[in-house]
Amino acid sequence: MLFWVPRNNRKNCRLFLFDMDGKLVRQTNISDEKTASVRVDKGNYLFEIFNEDERIENGSIIVK
């Protein structure tokens, strides 16, 4: 799955991916890139993207 981050928010971005129980599954930096690629098993997930200490995006995704 790919996550896209707008150009003005790319510096020091960090992606956190959680399962539906709130357990952290993956985390990765998105610095100076516009996308982050993450491999996970099929299922439902929640994600948050932070720029330094500010959450700039969050949501849920379904991996089929």
Secondary structure, 3 states (H helix, E strand, C coil): CEEECCHHHCCCEEEEEEECCCCEEEEEECCCCCEEECCCCCEEEEEEEEECCEEEEEEEEEEC
